Amino acid sequence: MKKLLSFSVVLFVITVILLLIIPLPAGMVDIAIILNMSISMMILVITMTIREPLEFSIFPSLLLITTLFRLGINVSSTRNILTNSGSSGKIIAAFGDFVLQGNVVVGMIIFLIIVLMQFIVITKGAERVAEVAARFTLDAMPGKQMAIDADLSSGLINEQQAKEQRIKIQREADFYGSMDGATKIVKGDAVMSLITTAINLIGGSIIGIVQSGESVGDVLNTYSIATVGDGLVSQIPALLISIATGMIVTRAVSEGSLNEDVSRQFLAQPQAIMISGLAVLVMAVIPGMPLVPMLLIGAGLIAGGNYLQNRIKAEPGMAAAAIYGMEGRQESGAQAGEEAAAAQAPVKEEEYFKDVNNVYSLLTLEPIEMEFGYSLIPLADESTGGRLISRIVIFRRQYAQDMGYVIPSIRLRDSSMLAPSQYCIKIRGEEVARGEILVDYFLALEPEEPEQEVEGIETIEPAYGIPSRWIRPENRERAELYGYTVIDPLSVMVTHLSEIIKQHAFEMITRQEVVRLVENLKKTAPELVEEAFPQVISYSFFQRVLTGLLKENVPIRDLETIVDTLLSAVSETGLVPRDVDSVVERIRTNLKRTITRMYCEDGTMKVLTLDADLERDMVGALAKGENGFYLALDPDTLQSIIRQMAEQLKKFGNFSQEPVVLTSQVMRIHFYRLIEQFYPKVRVLSFNEVSGNVQIQSIGSIKKQSNR
């Protein structure tokens, strides 16, 4: 039995198809008609009680099945009418007698009005709405996918939630696409009803006149009753299904059913109700109008509207709740006021921003933004194979593992202000970098001495400033043979974005993020955190320390060592340290293994060094200011250092290691600040920050300026 029920729909469809072939007795036709009407009524009620169309996603298939069922009943009833002298069951006869009321012409007109109303008004409108909804839903899919991916990358949702939302978007697209086709079935059903009616009346009359020998009047009376009755028993369910189709394609996502939304939103407009009541009272003055009914209706509308208006004044949040479905949310204090203000905000932008409090929403800055032209949208749209979001997620995870800092959410948006192939990167609302990507090309990085040049568009690689060429995909293998490094467009953009983020990561570590890092440390070292924060080490000072480390690309993943070093500095002096630089230098020394690993290859660290005489002069040039010591060099010496740095850094071109300058601990921070603005990617280390098991190889030296 259970197995039989699992195939109930299949058996039902097969039975419906058999109705087109096998003759049914009149009693079975009556049962089929009652069942058809019941199913149609059930479908209409369901469409009015659902909150969103996807709750009834089987509707397109159900529409086909019910239409097929109705056509099967039409064929059976038509067969009976034509073969049984206009008799096809009690229901058809009852409907025919009830509508005609002894007048064939009036009955036929009523029937035609019902059919044309369904065909021209409901079916035509539903068809157009379904067509537009399908197009808009499909057009909005890329934007919805990008929004989901952005939420996933920012951590607002997890992988499972993102998967569920993607499935929902796909189901919506499939549903509206199916509904666009299903409305054509409803339209065809209405046309077929007219044809069937004509066949029953004309064919039946011809058969009755030729075969029965009855008078023309009796034949027409008999077959008109059967025709109208048959048409009505098929059109009433068809009308219900058409209304259900219009309901479901015009239904917006809501927190309540259609009945709840209609009653709630009507009751939220008391002024409209009172104006309508006043208009009815004015119409009652017209001579010939039924005075008493109009006075009762008008007075009732005015009284009801006045009651609702007084209630809304007594409960200010009721109108917003009625319009936006926010009932059940009761908040206190400022939060409730903000919610009510947001809900009651006027639609017009000018009116909305008249409230000063609403202007504050414009002041929010995104930590990281990436804008791009429309031709780069496919790189971010996962529905078309774009992998920008997934690459950002991978980078965020890798950076967190390497540096101990979680990159905040990255806002991705297309911009009409940029050229189609351009993109720009913003940090806290300000542009810091810009690049251009040719989606249909590959970027070939030029080697120092290429074996042969490859045809392409000359450019500069945006992340590292390497001379490059945009080449066609068919030239990729040739370029690799000539010594070029070939990169796909997405990798170029992601590499540029990641390098910019690395350079500016220290700017994005906020007080809130510091607190989150401390809370995460508390899971593994609760005693240390309780001892340190906030009595001994303030969050503001800790933020400055972490900022100083990240600025020089020092990982902060080992927070336990960083906090322990801070506590040791306090215990030695008994005072809270004020000099951030000295604390940072101490922490760097305790993180020597991590720092050494970053700039060491095969147990060897290649470095530039400072000449002893130069370093001695620089120590002598240290001067004390309000914020500690600073390096006061004469312009000639400064220019000499900068010029020598440019020459010596060329030696690192053949190495994968980042440029490193090795100095004494006293001079490290001062020399870094000296060259930072000229060479931000050069790392300055002290001898105390290098592990003893590493071999230091000096490949150059910055010397003292010779006297001329």
Secondary structure as GFF3:
##gff-version 3
##sequence-region A 1 708
A	DSSP	alpha_helix	2	6	.	.	.	ID=ss1
A	DSSP	alpha_helix	8	19	.	.	.	ID=ss2
A	DSSP	alpha_helix	26	49	.	.	.	ID=ss3
A	DSSP	three_ten_helix	53	56	.	.	.	ID=ss4
A	DSSP	alpha_helix	59	83	.	.	.	ID=ss5
A	DSSP	alpha_helix	90	100	.	.	.	ID=ss6
A	DSSP	alpha_helix	104	116	.	.	.	ID=ss7
A	DSSP	pi_helix	117	123	.	.	.	ID=ss8
A	DSSP	alpha_helix	124	154	.	.	.	ID=ss9
A	DSSP	alpha_helix	159	198	.	.	.	ID=ss10
A	DSSP	pi_helix	199	203	.	.	.	ID=ss11
A	DSSP	alpha_helix	204	207	.	.	.	ID=ss12
A	DSSP	pi_helix	208	212	.	.	.	ID=ss13
A	DSSP	alpha_helix	216	250	.	.	.	ID=ss14
A	DSSP	alpha_helix	258	267	.	.	.	ID=ss15
A	DSSP	alpha_helix	270	283	.	.	.	ID=ss16
A	DSSP	alpha_helix	291	314	.	.	.	ID=ss17
A	DSSP	alpha_helix	317	324	.	.	.	ID=ss18
A	DSSP	alpha_helix	333	343	.	.	.	ID=ss19
A	DSSP	alpha_helix	349	352	.	.	.	ID=ss20
A	DSSP	alpha_helix	356	359	.	.	.	ID=ss21
A	DSSP	three_ten_helix	360	363	.	.	.	ID=ss22
A	DSSP	beta_strand	368	372	.	.	.	ID=ss23
A	DSSP	three_ten_helix	374	376	.	.	.	ID=ss24
A	DSSP	alpha_helix	377	380	.	.	.	ID=ss25
A	DSSP	three_ten_helix	382	384	.	.	.	ID=ss26
A	DSSP	alpha_helix	388	403	.	.	.	ID=ss27
A	DSSP	beta_strand	410	414	.	.	.	ID=ss28
A	DSSP	beta_strand	422	427	.	.	.	ID=ss29
A	DSSP	beta_strand	430	436	.	.	.	ID=ss30
A	DSSP	beta_strand	442	445	.	.	.	ID=ss31
A	DSSP	beta_strand	457	460	.	.	.	ID=ss32
A	DSSP	beta_strand	467	471	.	.	.	ID=ss33
A	DSSP	three_ten_helix	473	475	.	.	.	ID=ss34
A	DSSP	alpha_helix	476	481	.	.	.	ID=ss35
A	DSSP	beta_strand	485	487	.	.	.	ID=ss36
A	DSSP	alpha_helix	489	504	.	.	.	ID=ss37
A	DSSP	three_ten_helix	505	508	.	.	.	ID=ss38
A	DSSP	alpha_helix	511	522	.	.	.	ID=ss39
A	DSSP	alpha_helix	526	532	.	.	.	ID=ss40
A	DSSP	alpha_helix	539	551	.	.	.	ID=ss41
A	DSSP	alpha_helix	559	573	.	.	.	ID=ss42
A	DSSP	alpha_helix	580	590	.	.	.	ID=ss43
A	DSSP	alpha_helix	592	598	.	.	.	ID=ss44
A	DSSP	beta_strand	604	610	.	.	.	ID=ss45
A	DSSP	alpha_helix	612	620	.	.	.	ID=ss46
A	DSSP	beta_strand	622	625	.	.	.	ID=ss47
A	DSSP	beta_strand	628	631	.	.	.	ID=ss48
A	DSSP	alpha_helix	635	649	.	.	.	ID=ss49
A	DSSP	three_ten_helix	650	654	.	.	.	ID=ss50
A	DSSP	beta_strand	660	663	.	.	.	ID=ss51
A	DSSP	alpha_helix	665	675	.	.	.	ID=ss52
A	DSSP	beta_strand	683	686	.	.	.	ID=ss53
A	DSSP	three_ten_helix	687	689	.	.	.	ID=ss54
A	DSSP	beta_strand	695	702	.	.	.	ID=ss55
###
